[in-house]
């Protein structure tokens, strides 16, 4: 890899993980497509950490995600399993059999109009069946944006989005997609519903060998592999698949970091009793087994609770979405919107191990947060970070007051009254001129933050004031988070093109990038969240849910999981941390 990048291999397991992952990769792609007049300096984040260079059979250079994704039959829509960059008509026709052939052709899904417009802008399919991509500068990303000739980006309509591949704008390598054909994405029958079903998939030689072959392909071309990040659905059978995958990685790649993001779509509907019971069971089994085999595990959800008791979903003051819309409207809109918000948080909290200069390795990040058995952490974010054009960073942080400066995103409830033990904080998207106070010399300083000489010092001192005696790491970046289409239009009309809160009337300009504050925290809120999950689990009458046990989980497994969950919750009992106001 160029520049000695410390590579990360991403595993994306499940359909909601596909929604989060599609937004995540779209944001990485948008960051590669820098405008020619971009103000932020290049080089803060290293794309080679997540991407790999390659070459097609026709000698064309490619730059694709270092990614293995697994999903169910029927989940790809019009996306081909082998991708589009490497397809070759001559190879497709190379059939050894010379006798009579009978062709069974599956009906094709119509391509999403958004993707049709996108492909026509990127390249053409030549007469020999080869996809010809328009020139790619340095082999990375799509052609750069230019002010004069770039057409207005097409925004997919929410009604046109059925699955995550309907809005994925990134080309994938042929070794990225691994389909699980024994279970169905659509319909009521043949669903991957239970933890034991997911575990059993990687006990089958067919799927195990396929995953191992793909792992070896990507890992063997890495020079400085730092580890793996797993985006995994927690609410369904993919929690079992993720647990087995993490166990495989731990066994085969000892010493590498394994950070697992357990994804939960939310909020959920109270009337779907079996789905909620299965969600509870899968989440409990998933967290226990994933924490046993990962360096760090972080649940991500817009829901308010991991358990059965309904809690209000989280909200952001500058994101305009109706909570009732999430609960009652089209099912497709729920993961599209939720996935975008969670991907934005993920794009921010993963910054430390993606930096070009002085990166924090995945192993070191995990070691800082998971001491004393605390392998589960919570995430939080402020999307976007509120900053008016005339404000400096010290002004904005003072305005936040003493309350927790981010919205919790791990379904752990209100963080008030909890203790923080360790945290990793990233603030991105602020111009350097706004990092420190711009007060006229001789003006009385409103706070000690206004006396700091660098933005990094401002952020570190603010965190020290908020959380004294807490193990803390912080990073301040100029690079904002990109939110261009197909990112949904969730932003308040009071935001500028680059995410600042406007003083006057709205301009009607589409938001293209935003500042974001993100954090990973080890705190006593997890004692309550994991403890409540264990209480709900202990109250279940398993005789009513024999189908979950039939999937390969024994009664002894349930008792062991319950005990492990209680032990995990005890690691986060208050004491030794700072009380969150």
Secondary structure as GFF3:
##gff-version 3
##sequence-region A 1 581
A	DSSP	three_ten_helix	2	4	.	.	.	ID=ss1
A	DSSP	beta_strand	8	13	.	.	.	ID=ss2
A	DSSP	alpha_helix	15	32	.	.	.	ID=ss3
A	DSSP	three_ten_helix	47	49	.	.	.	ID=ss4
A	DSSP	beta_strand	51	55	.	.	.	ID=ss5
A	DSSP	beta_strand	61	65	.	.	.	ID=ss6
A	DSSP	beta_strand	67	73	.	.	.	ID=ss7
A	DSSP	alpha_helix	89	92	.	.	.	ID=ss8
A	DSSP	alpha_helix	113	122	.	.	.	ID=ss9
A	DSSP	beta_strand	123	125	.	.	.	ID=ss10
A	DSSP	beta_strand	131	133	.	.	.	ID=ss11
A	DSSP	three_ten_helix	137	139	.	.	.	ID=ss12
A	DSSP	three_ten_helix	158	160	.	.	.	ID=ss13
A	DSSP	three_ten_helix	164	166	.	.	.	ID=ss14
A	DSSP	beta_strand	177	184	.	.	.	ID=ss15
A	DSSP	alpha_helix	195	201	.	.	.	ID=ss16
A	DSSP	alpha_helix	205	220	.	.	.	ID=ss17
A	DSSP	beta_strand	227	233	.	.	.	ID=ss18
A	DSSP	alpha_helix	238	252	.	.	.	ID=ss19
A	DSSP	beta_strand	257	264	.	.	.	ID=ss20
A	DSSP	alpha_helix	273	293	.	.	.	ID=ss21
A	DSSP	beta_strand	296	301	.	.	.	ID=ss22
A	DSSP	alpha_helix	323	328	.	.	.	ID=ss23
A	DSSP	alpha_helix	331	349	.	.	.	ID=ss24
A	DSSP	three_ten_helix	351	354	.	.	.	ID=ss25
A	DSSP	alpha_helix	362	369	.	.	.	ID=ss26
A	DSSP	three_ten_helix	371	373	.	.	.	ID=ss27
A	DSSP	beta_strand	376	383	.	.	.	ID=ss28
A	DSSP	alpha_helix	393	400	.	.	.	ID=ss29
A	DSSP	beta_strand	407	408	.	.	.	ID=ss30
A	DSSP	beta_strand	419	428	.	.	.	ID=ss31
A	DSSP	three_ten_helix	432	434	.	.	.	ID=ss32
A	DSSP	three_ten_helix	448	451	.	.	.	ID=ss33
A	DSSP	alpha_helix	455	466	.	.	.	ID=ss34
A	DSSP	beta_strand	471	477	.	.	.	ID=ss35
A	DSSP	beta_strand	481	482	.	.	.	ID=ss36
A	DSSP	beta_strand	513	514	.	.	.	ID=ss37
A	DSSP	beta_strand	516	523	.	.	.	ID=ss38
A	DSSP	alpha_helix	525	538	.	.	.	ID=ss39
A	DSSP	three_ten_helix	542	545	.	.	.	ID=ss40
A	DSSP	alpha_helix	546	550	.	.	.	ID=ss41
A	DSSP	alpha_helix	555	570	.	.	.	ID=ss42
A	DSSP	beta_strand	578	579	.	.	.	ID=ss43
###
